[in-house]
Amino acid sequence: MSLPLPDNERLESLRATASRLLGADVVVFVPVGGGRNSQVFRVEDSRSRRFALKFYFRHGADNRDRLGTEYSAFGWLRQVPEPVASDPAEGCAIYEYIEGEQMAGTGVRDEDVKTAAEFLGRLRNLAASQESRGFGPASEACFSGKAIEASILQRGERLAKTEGSSEALAALNSFLVRELAPAVERILRWSRQRFQDAGLGWDNELGTTEKTLSPSDFGFHNALRSRERGVVFLDFEYFGWDDPAKMVSDFLLHPAMDLSFERRRIFGAEILHHFAGNRSLARRVEAVYPLFGLKWCYILLNEFLPADLERRQFAGRAELDRDTLQMKQLSKAKQMLNRIGHEHERFPYFG
């Protein structure tokens, strides 16, 4: 979906920024989409060179350096798209433009799932390099059961404080009190017991050798299928060190991907192959998977928070009125909770 054009004054300001960074006049400036936190434009300069210009969402309550993280990650990994120039003051960066189709429009194949697992395996191998120590934790990284629990409870508290009298808010509060909060209590109990049974310490943080580098928001929702380069993974705004069990769980749970049961099983088998040296990974995934499902329930409800609506508007994705959007997200959260309720006692994606 293309983004609506900004007003003329804003458009000229963006064009001037791109021209300055490229050292050449920009003659083509077309919005081509973006994520939930960004605006992306295809630009072409007077030398007929094509680039992607990305503007990153910034908010006073969020101090994450999305631009710096992504630009550094692409540069270090030599991962396409190649970084070209950036302007932190303007909150934008220019990257190589990759011709390709959104993966959602081409359909995911078995070999694509294997490619994704292989890519994560390469990141795992790169984590052993000295240069990797320059990266900090991935966004919302959790290195212990206790840290996951704290993250879930914090999100619940934020949503519980939401005020208003709309029908959507009434439905949200009913869901939080009657369904989600009891599920959180029940599954946290189950997960603590699973940690104990597996010989994993709930409060113990993962050691350095057990961590991996992760894009954090990883999947085919952030990928292109390029005729020349195959599957190209994008969006490394949250890149950094993370628990591989979180990385695996998020890939399997991400609501923006509609993977079949069989392809989730392929991913599970492939990831265990690429992380064969991590002997506790399977047990850890089984113990934390439902916790991250609970977290996704809360993430899906972010549209009830003012800051998330502002971010959506920045990215040009406020196509639905607020109440309609919120009810749509509430329905997705209920589906996620139902899925976790059926899957958590017996993790279905390892052989």
Residue pairs with C-beta under 8 A, 6 or more apart in sequence:
1 33
2 30
2 31
2 32
2 33
3 31
3 32
3 33
3 34
3 39
3 40
3 315
3 316
4 31
4 316
5 11
5 31
6 14
11 29
14 29
14 41
14 53
14 55
15 26
15 29
15 43
17 53
17 87
17 90
17 92
18 26
18 29
18 41
18 43
18 51
18 53
18 94
19 25
19 26
19 45
20 87
21 84
21 85
21 86
21 87
21 92
21 94
22 43
22 45
22 49
22 51
22 84
22 85
22 94
24 45
24 46
24 47
24 49
25 45
25 46
26 43
26 44
26 45
26 46
27 44
27 45
27 46
28 42
28 43
28 44
29 41
29 42
29 43
30 41
30 42
30 43
31 39
31 40
31 41
31 316
32 40
32 41
32 42
32 52
33 40
33 102
34 40
34 54
34 315
34 316
35 217
35 222
35 235
35 237
35 315
36 311
36 312
36 315
36 317
37 56
37 57
37 66
37 237
37 311
37 314
37 315
38 54
38 55
38 56
38 57
38 66
38 237
38 315
39 54
39 55
39 314
39 315
39 316
40 52
40 53
40 54
40 55
41 52
41 53
41 54
41 55
42 50
42 51
42 52
42 53
42 97
43 50
43 51
43 52
43 53
43 94
44 50
44 51
45 51
50 97
51 84
51 94
51 95
51 96
51 97
52 81
52 94
52 95
52 96
52 97
52 98
53 92
53 93
53 94
54 92
54 93
54 94
54 95
55 90
55 91
55 92
56 66
56 67
56 91
56 92
56 93
56 237
57 66
57 311
57 314
57 315
58 91
59 307
59 310
59 311
61 307
62 307
64 139
64 237
64 238
66 237
66 238
67 86
67 88
67 91
67 92
67 93
67 237
68 88
69 236
69 237
69 238
69 239
69 240
70 93
70 235
70 236
70 237
70 239
71 83
71 86
71 93
72 134
72 135
73 79
73 135
73 215
73 236
73 239
74 80
74 81
74 82
74 83
74 95
74 236
75 82
75 83
76 131
76 134
76 135
77 126
79 233
79 236
80 96
80 98
80 229
80 232
81 95
81 96
81 97
81 98
81 232
81 234
82 95
82 96
83 93
83 94
83 95
83 96
84 93
84 94
84 95
84 96
85 93
85 94
86 92
86 93
86 94
87 93
98 224
98 226
98 229
98 232
99 226
99 227
99 228
100 224
100 225
100 226
100 227
100 229
100 232
101 224
101 225
102 223
102 224
102 225
103 112
103 220
103 221
103 223
103 224
103 225
103 231
104 220
104 221
106 225
108 220
108 257
108 259
108 263
110 263
110 266
112 220
112 231
113 259
113 263
113 266
113 267
113 270
114 266
114 270
115 230
115 231
116 218
116 219
116 220
116 231
116 233
116 251
116 267
117 267
117 270
117 271
117 273
117 274
118 270
118 274
119 233
120 212
120 214
120 218
120 244
120 247
120 271
120 274
121 271
121 273
121 274
121 275
123 212
123 213
123 214
123 215
124 212
124 213
124 244
124 274
124 275
126 132
126 213
127 211
127 212
127 213
127 241
132 213
135 213
135 239
135 240
135 241
136 240
136 241
137 240
137 241
137 242
138 213
138 214
138 215
138 216
138 238
138 239
138 240
138 241
138 242
139 216
139 217
139 237
139 238
139 240
140 151
140 216
140 238
141 216
141 240
141 241
141 242
141 243
141 246
142 148
142 151
142 242
142 243
142 246
143 205
143 206
143 211
143 243
144 201
144 202
144 203
144 204
144 205
144 206
145 191
145 192
145 195
145 200
145 201
145 202
145 203
145 287
145 288
145 291
146 202
146 203
147 205
148 246
148 288
148 291
148 292
148 295
149 188
149 291
151 295
152 184
152 188
152 291
152 294
152 295
152 298
153 184
155 295
155 298
155 299
156 176
156 180
156 181
156 184
156 298
158 305
159 172
159 176
159 298
159 301
159 304
159 305
160 173
160 176
162 169
162 172
162 304
162 305
163 169
166 323
166 326
167 323
167 327
168 304
168 322
168 323
168 326
168 327
168 330
169 304
169 326
171 327
171 330
172 301
172 304
172 326
172 330
175 330
175 333
175 334
179 334
179 337
180 294
180 297
180 298
180 333
180 337
183 294
183 337
183 340
183 341
184 294
187 290
187 291
187 294
187 340
187 344
188 291
190 290
190 344
190 345
191 287
191 288
191 290
191 291
192 202
194 286
194 287
195 201
195 202
195 287
196 202
198 280
198 283
198 284
198 286
198 287
200 280
200 283
200 284
200 287
206 243
210 243
210 244
210 278
210 280
211 241
211 242
211 243
211 244
212 241
212 242
212 243
212 244
212 247
212 275
213 239
213 240
213 241
213 242
214 239
214 240
214 241
214 242
214 244
214 246
214 247
215 222
215 233
215 235
215 236
215 238
215 239
216 238
216 239
216 240
216 242
216 247
216 250
217 235
217 237
217 238
217 250
218 233
218 247
218 250
218 251
219 250
219 251
219 254
219 256
219 257
220 231
220 257
221 254
221 256
221 257
222 233
222 234
222 235
223 231
223 232
223 233
223 234
224 231
224 232
224 234
225 231
225 232
226 232
243 284
243 288
244 275
244 278
244 281
244 284
245 281
245 284
245 285
245 287
245 288
245 289
246 288
246 292
248 267
248 268
248 271
248 281
248 285
249 285
249 288
249 289
249 291
249 292
249 293
250 292
250 296
251 257
251 267
252 259
252 264
252 267
252 268
252 289
252 349
253 289
253 292
253 293
253 296
253 336
254 296
255 296
255 300
255 332
255 336
259 267
261 348
264 348
264 349
265 348
265 349
265 350
265 351
267 349
268 349
268 350
268 351
269 350
269 351
271 281
272 281
272 282
272 350
275 281
282 350
285 347
285 350
286 347
286 350
289 343
289 344
289 347
290 340
290 343
290 344
293 336
293 337
293 339
293 340
293 343
293 344
294 337
294 340
296 336
297 333
297 336
297 337
297 340
298 333
300 329
300 330
300 332
300 333
300 336
301 329
301 330
301 333
302 308
302 329
303 309
303 312
303 322
303 325
303 326
303 329
304 326
304 329
309 318
309 322
312 318
318 325
320 328
